[in-house]
Amino acid sequence: MPITKAKDLIRLRVALVIGALIVASFMVADFLLLPSTMHSLYTYDRLFIQIPIIFAVVLLSFWRRFEYYRAYIFTALLVLLTYSNYWLILVCWQEFQFAFPYEGTILYAFYCVFALGIPFRFAITSAVINIAGFIVLMWLAPAYGDRMPISIGFVAASLFTCSYAKYRLDSSLSLLKKTNDRLTKLSKFDPLTELLNRRALRNQSESLLAYARRHNVSLAVLMLDLDDFKKYNDKFGHQQGDEVIRQQASILKNIFKRETDIVGRYGGEEFVVVLSDVDDKKLVQICENLLKDWKEENVPHAPGAVNAFMSCSIGAVMTKKPNDITIDGLIDIADKALYTAKDKGKARFEIAQM
Ligand SMILES: Nc1nc2c(ncn2[C@@H]2O[C@H](COP(=O)(O)OP(=O)(O)OP(=O)(O)O)[C@@H](O)[C@H]2O)c(=O)[nH]1
């Protein structure tokens, strides 16, 4: 289970226990208010209905599927707590002509909606159920006399206000999450190609290096650079050049599909790929495939370019001893190999020996 989820569950259990303690602490004040003949009825409601319901939810929070049913469970908790209070109001009125206070209804709603985090649509559903129940209760037990209409209005307005406040909170949180996701995406991905940007590429490569060291598997770095791209830009314009950069990204995305493959845009028309667990033969095959894919694209190049069609050059390196090298070291070697490939006439690959 992710740490944040585990922490969230612990916080929820603490909130539930605090809720049970609040219910228990209210008993002291309520005993002072209630005639002694009603103490046993009241104690029964609190100790044998409300507090056990709360602890049942604490136990349910250890259930494997709790996360999935969480909103339903908390909504049921809210309705059960409220209706057990209604039952107390009803019996207090019918048997003792005593008007037990209804304010608990509002406290339970605020506790479940905000402390336990019931989502808006569950909050509004429980508000409707609880308001309807309160109206029926007032019909069965008109305990508040002339104050009945204002009591119903107060309960209805409070529960709707609570739900509306939750709606506002949920909308703000969802907007915040969307903005956060967008910012994370912007900070990690290159907008033109949607590949990793240089910084994210570096961070993820460090993690892959750590993985390769732990599992003692090989690590390879490839550096790719489009050939005579300046000529292409000069002839066809910057926008068309962007299209070619996107095409290179799409070739890379098609070839490097393993979950562990790291592909990023290193700079202008330069790309870096970091792979784990590849051997010499596989590395050669990958480089050949990259060159072949560009050939198959048949993108006419600018006059004076080394090839009639767009191509790229590749510098690559592979180490079987990832303990002895850093990512920067590997990129440096791949970069030198790339320049050798360019010097030898471009549209080719060069694998550096380690
Ligand atoms: N369209 C476009 N061009 C870019 C982008 N980033 C860098 N460039 C261009 O890429 C070109 C790179 O040129 P050079 O570094 O001289 O390399 P080259 O012409 O490809 O020559 P070789 O690398 O030797 O094959 C420059 O003209 C840059 O302006 C980009 O995001 N979009």
The ligand as a Gaussian input file, in Angstrom:
#p B3LYP/6-31G(d) Opt

LIG

0 1
 N       12.684000      23.302000     -35.911000
 C       13.417000      23.238000     -34.820000
 N       14.741000      23.394000     -34.937000
 C       15.497000      23.290000     -33.828000
 C       14.932000      23.069000     -32.552000
 N       15.953000      23.040000     -31.656000
 C       17.093000      23.223000     -32.329000
 N       16.848000      23.396000     -33.660000
 C       17.754000      23.635000     -34.753000
 O       18.569000      22.480000     -34.967000
 C       19.707000      22.898000     -35.696000
 C       20.923000      22.136000     -35.204000
 O       21.983000      22.506000     -36.005000
 P       23.428000      21.996000     -35.796000
 O       23.730000      21.825000     -34.348000
 O       24.350000      22.893000     -36.589000
 O       23.441000      20.543000     -36.375000
 P       23.065000      19.979000     -37.795000
 O       22.741000      21.016000     -38.788000
 O       22.022000      18.946000     -37.559000
 O       24.392000      19.294000     -38.210000
 P       24.951000      17.884000     -37.764000
 O       24.553000      17.711000     -36.334000
 O       26.417000      17.972000     -37.925000
 O       24.311000      16.875000     -38.635000
 C       19.833000      24.405000     -35.502000
 O       19.549000      25.057000     -36.714000
 C       18.747000      24.733000     -34.476000
 O       18.160000      26.008000     -34.710000
 C       13.522000      22.952000     -32.472000
 O       12.947000      22.767000     -31.415000
 N       12.805000      23.029000     -33.620000

